[in-house]
Amino acid sequence: MGISLCIITKNNEKTLRACLQSVENLVNERILVDTGSTDPTLKIAENFSCKIFHFKWNDNFSDAKNFALSKATNPWVLFLDADETISKKDHEKIKKLIETNKFLGFSLIQRSYTNGIGGFNWTSTKDDEYKESKIATGYIPRKMVRLFKNHTKIKFRGAIHDNVANSILKIGQIKDTNIPIHHFGYLNLSNNRKERTRYYINIEKKNYKNDFFQDCQIGTQLHEIGENEEAEKFLKKSIEKNSEFPYSWLELGIIMLEKRNFEQAKSSLHKAESLIKEPMIYNYLGVLYGMLKEYEKSIFYLKRAISFLPNNADFHYNLGLTYHKLGKNNEACEEMKKAIELNSAYKEKVKFD
């Protein structure tokens, strides 16, 4: 029941060694597909006995990843980015997972570590059990299928936001796990994140498939770099194609909130709320009602967000602001202290009287 590790690289000398070291004694084969490195990436790969292949980059991550899959020879595949690691403490859990014949894939939790404020469902690393997490004050979690059967019908789809989940679900089942993938790439993007996001948007447009999920992704990325008018158009196109996808409504609601179009923000956020239980929706409803000076509703939604994700510093900060507006300064002080405890970056934002 061996595992083939698959990695796509280009100039990853700073992170590749840690990635490969993290899976020693876990994987039986290392497949590395390089898309044009000019640094020592390939030398590092050779030192770890990787099977090295070359792929001409064509602005499509799925094509490169499917090429890597074609080279894997073990019954299971573990896909990692070169700036990700797996904790040694989770090796036995992963080995136990692949003893099954019931599931064709497993979702793991990618933790994108960050020292900033905000981020979708940001979670504090305070008191976290993993030593890998101590590099940052928090992380942004994302469920991703990265461990799956080596099967001819399992392929990646999507130029940027590639995934194998849809192809797996056509032929079998996926099981969710809480095993983390430790992702450190966000820590090195402070200076060029906007440039990278713009590059990804251009790739999405080049490989445009005219589906609701891609429209939502493009709209979300445009919002991230501040191009809100175009973002709004893509989100509305997504909703026209699938009015039951909650994240298009959420993102549109956030944009409307930033534009202070409170009625449209309320409508969009409540529509999202009706479709999914999601702490970020409750957080933005709390912010919305705080701006509308409906403070009791604001407190209700912010407390609900915290009940789902108690280690989110942003939620506590927003609740503290609401208490302060109500003149409940003791409660405000407690929430602000909690925000600072969870994320020290809030020391710069919070001023105590």
N, C-alpha and C positions, 0 to 999 in steps of 0.2 A: 504493500500500500504506500508506495513512494510518492514524493512530492517534487515537481519541477518548479523552481523559482523562475519567474519571467520578469525581466526589467527592460525598459526602454531608456536609453541614455543619450545625452549630448552634453559634454563638458561638465561632468558631475564629480570631478576629482575631490571636491571638498566634503561630499556626503556619501559617496559610494562605498568607501571602506567600512563605515559604521553600519550601513545597510547590509552588506554581505556578512560582516561579523555577527550581526544579530540573528542570522538564520543558520549559523553553523550547528551541525547535529540535528537540524530540523528538516532540511531539504536534501534530496538525493541528487539533484541536478540543478545547475545554474545556467539559465539561458539569458544571454545579454544581447539585445539588439541595439546597435549604435546607429544614430542618425547623422553623424558627422562631427564627432569630437575632434578637437585640435589640442586638447590638454592631455594630461596623463591618465585619463579615464580608462583607456583600454589596457594600459600597463597594470593598473590596479586590478582590473578584471582578470587578467592573466594570472596574477599572483593568487587569486582565489579559484583558479581552475575553471573559470567560466567558459562555456561554449559561446564564442563570439560570432555574431552575424551582423551584416551591414544592410541597412535599409535606406533608400533614398527618400528623404523627407518630402511629403506631399501635402502638408497641412491637414493631416487627418490621423488623429491618434488611434482610432480603431483599426485602420489599415496596418499600422506598425505593430499594434498589439496582436492582431490576428496572425500576422507573419510570425511573431514570437511563439504564439500557440502552435503553429504548424511545426515548430522545431522541438516541442516538448515531447518527451517519451515516457513519462511516468503517468500513473493512473489519475493523479490529482495535480492541480496547478495552483500555486500561490503567486498572485501578481502584486508587486510592490513598485512604487516609484523610488528613484535613487535617493531621495531625501526622506525616506521612511524607514522605520525599524520595527521589529517585533521583539517584545521583551522575552528574555530567556525563561521567565517564570510562566509564560503561556505556551511553551513548546509542548508540554505533555497534554495540555487541553486540546491543542490543534491535532496532535497525533490521535487522540481519542476520538475526535470528531470524524476523522476520515475512515474510521472502522465501520461506518454505517453503509448500508445499501439503500436506506430510505430517502436520503436527501442528495440532490445533485449539486447543491451549492450552499454556502454559509455566508451570511453577512457579518462583517466585522465593523467596529466603530473607528473610523479615521478621526484621530484627534489632531487638529491643526493648531499647534501651540502659538500663542501670541501674548505679547506684553502690553497690548493696547486696550482700549475701552470699546465695548460694543462687540458686535458679531452675532450671528444667528445662534441663539441658545448658548451663548458664552457660558462656560462653566469654570469655576475656580479650581486651581490645583492645590489649594490649601488642604492639608490632611490627606492628599491623594496617596494611594499605596504604591504607585510606580515611581521609581527613581528617575525615569526618563522625563517625567512631568516637571521636575524641579527646575528645569531650564526657563520656565515661563510662569507668569501669574495665572494663566488660564488657557483654555483651549476651546475651539469650536468643533462640536461633534457632528459627524456625518456618517450615516449607515451606508456601507458599500459592500457589494458582493465581490470579494477578492480571493476566496478559496472555493474551488469548484472542480468538478470532474473534467478530466481531459476527454472531451466528447466532440465528435465531428459537428454536431448540431449546436454546440455552444460557441457563440461568437460575440465579439464586441460590436456594438452599434453606436453611432454618434461621433462626429468629428472632434468635439471637445469634451462634452459631458458623456463620455463613453461608458457603457455598462453592458454586462452580460445577463442581467437579471431577466430581461424580456425573453431572451432565447431559452433560458433555463426553464422559465415558467410554462413554455409551450410543451415541454416534454417531462417535467418533473417538479419537485418541490425545493424550496429554499428555507433554511432554518436560520433564525436570527440568533446571534450570540452577543455577548458583551465584551468580547476580546478586543482590545484596542490595537490599532495601527498608529504608531507614534510618528506624526508628520511635522517636520521642522522647517518646511519651506517658507511659511509665512514670516518667520523670524528674520529672513534675509531679503524681504521684498519691500521694505519701507520706502526705498528710493525709487523703485521702478514698478510698483504694483499697478499704477494707472496705465503705464505703457504696456504691461503684460495683459491687462484686462482688455485694452483696445485691440491688441493682437488677437486675443481669443474671439472677440466680437467679429473681427474681420474674417477669421476662419469659419465661424458659425455662418456668416452671410455667404461665404464662398460655397459652403456645403449645405445650403438652405434646403430643407425638406418640407417646409410648409406644414409643420405639425404644432400642436398646442404647447407641448413641452419645450420644444426649441424656441418658440416665440417667447415663452416665459423666461427661459434662460437668457436670451438676448436682452429682453427688457430689464431683467434684474441686473445684468452687467452694465447696461447703459445707465441705469440708475446709480450704480456704484461709482461711475466716473462723472456723474453730475449732468448727463445729457437726458434730462427728464422728459422733454417733449417727445423725443423719439422713443424713449422707454415706454411712455404711456401708450403710444400707438401699438407697440409690439404686445404689450400686456392686454390691451383691448382685443387684439387679433386672437390672442390665446384664449381669452374668455369666449369669444364668438365661436371658436371651434370646440371648446369644452368648458361649459359654464360650471362644471362640478369639480374643477381642479382648484383647491383652496389657495395654493401659493401664488397664483396669478392675482386673485382677489386681495391677498395680503399685501403683495408688493405694490399693487395699484393703490390700496388704502394708505400705505406709508407715503407714497408720492403725494396723494391728495392732502394728507396731513401736513406735509412740508409746504405745500402751496396754500395752506390754511383754507382749503376748500372743505370745511368741516362736514357738510351734509354728505358729500360724495365719499369722504373718508369714512364716515359712520356707516354708510350703506355698504361699502366694500368690505370693511372689517367685520361687520356683523354677518355678511354673507360668508366670509371665510370661517367665522366662528360656527356657523351652522353646518359646516362641512367636515370640520376636524377639531379635535381637542389639541390645541397647540399653544404652548406658553407665550410664544412671541406675539400671537394674535391678542391674547389677554393683556400683554404688556402695552401694546400700542392702543388698545381700547382704553386702558388706564391713562395713558398719556393724553389721548384725545379728550376724554371726559375731564381731565385736569385742566386742559386748555379751555374747555367750555365752562369751567368753574362749577361743574357738577361733581364735587369732590367725593361724595359718598360712593358714587358709581366708580370714580377713579380708584378709590381704595379697594372696592370690591374686586375689580379686575386685576389690579396689581397684586393683591393678596392671592388671587387665584393663580396668577403666573408663578408666584413664589412657591405655592403649594406643589406645582409640577416640577419646578427647578429651583430649589432653595439656595443653591450655591451660585446663583447669577447675581453679580454685584450690581448690574444695571437696573434690575428690578427693584432691589432694595433702595438704590439711589433715587429712582423715580417715585417710589412710595414715600421716601423722606421728603422730597420736594412737595408732594401733595399734603403731607402732614404740616409742613411749614406754612403752606398757603392757608391752611385751616387754623393756624395759630397754635397747633398742638406741637410745641417745640420739644418736649421731652420725647415724644414718639418719633419726631423728625430726627432728633439727635441719635437715637438708638439705631434707626435705619441707616443713617449716614455712617455711623461707626461700623455697622455690619458691612456696608459697601466697601469701606476702606480695608476692613479685615480680610475680605475676599479678594480685593484687587487694590494693591497699594497705589496704583495710578490715580485713584480717586482722591488722594491726599492733595493733589494740585487743584481739584475742582471744589472741594468742600471747605467752607470757612465757618468755623464755630464762633458764635457770639460769646 
